[in-house]
Amino acid sequence: MSDVVKGNAVIGQSGGPTAVINQSVVGVIEAVAGFDAVDRLLGARHGVRGMVDEDFVPLDGLDAGRLARIAATPGAALGSTRDKPDDEYCRKIFQVFEKHKVRYFFYIGGNDSAGTANIVNDLANEAKYELRVFHIPKTIDNDLLVTDHAPGFGSAAKFVASAVMGDDRDNASLPGIKINVIMGRNAGWLTAASVLARREEGDGPHLIYVPERVFDVDRFIEDVRATVGRLGRCQVAVSEGIVCDEEMEVHKDDGSVKRVPKPVAVKVAEEMGIPLERDRHDNIILSKLPLGQFLADYLEKGVGKKKLRIRSDTFGYLQRSFAGCVSPVDASEAREVGRKAVELAMSGDVDGSVAIRRTGAGGDYAGEFFRAELADVATGTRPLEEEYVGEDGNDVRESFRDYAAPLAGELPVIAKL
Amino acid sequence: MSDVVKGNAVIGQSGGPTAVINQSVVGVIEAVAGFDAVDRLLGARHGVRGMVDEDFVPLDGLDAGRLARIAATPGAALGSTRDKPDDEYCRKIFQVFEKHKVRYFFYIGGNDSAGTANIVNDLANEAKYELRVFHIPKTIDNDLLVTDHAPGFGSAAKFVASAVMGDDRDNASLPGIKINVIMGRNAGWLTAASVLARREEGDGPHLIYVPERVFDVDRFIEDVRATVGRLGRCQVAVSEGIVCDEEMEVHKDDGSVKRVPKPVAVKVAEEMGIPLERDRHDNIILSKLPLGQFLADYLEKGVGKKKLRIRSDTFGYLQRSFAGCVSPVDASEAREVGRKAVELAMSGDVDGSVAIRRTGAGGDYAGEFFRAELADVATGTRPLEEEYVGEDGNDVRESFRDYAAPLAGELPVIAKL
């Protein structure tokens, strides 16, 4: 086949948005403008949903000022989707691509999106239709395979660290026990990033719990009690997805049933006799269970509330969408993975996912971009690596700070009297 | 009495901290350095608690760089307290002041702190002990009497507006119903500030509910349904303190019982048969009741969840403590009320609270500082003014944007495709 295939290009955004997901759209728009091979660049409204519905918005002719403002805006400017296409859905996407003479497909998302891109790519190969497919990584959860880290994580890490830093000073002002519940249902990367808030002896977070280790409530109460004994207060960072040593069944989209570790929130609700609400797949709706409040209630019984106020916050959607809290490194890399996807797609008949390799460390951090196989990124997710979790399972190691600090970038000033 | 009374000065911080409360401490430190009348400036640890315990930290000799960093740090650098001193407690404070030759007392806090300052001042007057007492205003709730606004509010307003702006783009990405619960139990100022996030037609927040108007659940469901019909989604800003048209009893610290409007969260919990937890005064613990979840549950029944995801976030303590989200105007005014308190205290045998008068409007905004009577500030709180609440009770008027915009300062860039 020829090195240059002329046709249209489609770009879409998928899954939970991030603070920098539009940087990647703008990166693609900017890079595409430099290649004659692309006739028109079409934005699919709400990801794959807009592809099958032929709901496209032309992305040509936007001026640089507008592009810069869109890049700086959180949320998915094209709209996102929770649809996880099966083979039939992907077939429809491919048919629309053929109809609209689409030769380049850029899909910004997590590992499910890499999977979708991979299926569409296979369909094109089978049909001997030249389609160059690139997955562009994004997720605040940072749980993608192959890449060192995912665009979106750095800004979310900056938000979490800034929130925990300020909250720690608030907690020191009015000493008590404070539980902060952080996003990341199956991976502890973002919760671990709370460690960036800790700079001096005595700073919070004093305890960090990630879903990669079994959470033991009695041990938790002991940990908090010890911290309160030492400092007169305790600030806790805990992943929304922490699990206990039991299992439960979940029903997958394809009808299969899988046994998974039981979330602590489910165990507590069962113990307390709180009715569990279930979705149409008969899976427990976890967002209905207030983990922070559950843990606070446990501590009231275990540590005693007489002397210390016990409070909890769930950081929620602000972690991925707060306007004005962006890591410059993250923003720049999110733009670059978009540009790189276009460059790779123009380099020959290749497909893949853009991944980041770390070069240098600490102040010398730099990211390098390379092509990964779609299938390698699509196959699964990456938990927080074992080497980063502390021995006692209630903290993360300094090596994780070295990993995360350059991604989150400069943090606010904190000083004490 | 003489114009200049020589002695020591005490400064303390009280109540819920803000992002700029340390600006006022630094303002006092800076200004005191210019007056020979003050021998030593003592910081009381944890407000009145540190005064009765004689737990003081010297605040002399801190270099300018360190002061600048402390000023920029959220939370109360001296520690804060929830203690509300009665006459006996105030008598102890006064005794400590006599013992330590304290002639200047600066207390940063809300209206309760103005009340404490007022009682201590009365005791000094009775004893013919010259003590110059100044209350320095702070509260994210913005519910102080006399002053146009309170330092701390502007930065909290910026946080809320930034959060709602980003969350609105997130909600537009994956259309659904989103409820954001905002601080301010008895006053709607901060919830109203969410309107700053709305800049173009169709932007959220689409509905704003403050505690100054009775909240009717059926009407709420209608409001949301209408917005969803128009826009396919709905973002709601609601005060944690919204009330229904029933009353309930609360037991005050002094043993008296008062009838107050019943919070919506309490009414819903009663209807749902959720047990109400009570504190040692037998008052319902409101923070245990997840208002956002309650409203989401109502909407699931009333609007239907089949088509739209319904989610809620409670912004929590981040509103007053998030590091790195400060309004420059707010920071500067918080510094200035500290300086002004010292200047006024040095101007003669006067006492009072520093208040802010607004001069100019919009881009021409400027604040002017003046002395208010302690008693006038101590007597009560100020609800969101009626003129700012929209006709239907589900929004705030443009006049409120004019009021709040200069206080919150510049907001992040938002652009759409």
Interface residues (C-beta under 8 A of the other chain):
Chain A: Q13 G16 P17 A19 G43 V57 L59 R66 R69 I70 A72 T73 P74 G75 A76 A77 L78 G79 S80 T81 R82 S162 A163 M165 G166 D167 D168 R169 D170 N171 A172 S173 L174 P175 K178 S287 K288 P290 Q293 R311 D313 T314 F315 G316 Y317 L318 R320 S321 F322 A323 G324 C325 L411 P412 V413 I414 A415 K416 L417
Chain B: Q13 G16 P17 A19 G43 V57 L59 R66 R69 I70 A72 T73 P74 G75 A76 A77 L78 G79 S80 T81 R82 S162 A163 M165 G166 D167 D168 R169 D170 N171 A172 S173 L174 P175 K178 S287 K288 P290 Q293 R311 D313 T314 F315 G316 Y317 L318 R320 S321 F322 A323 G324 C325 L411 P412 V413 I414 A415 K416 L417
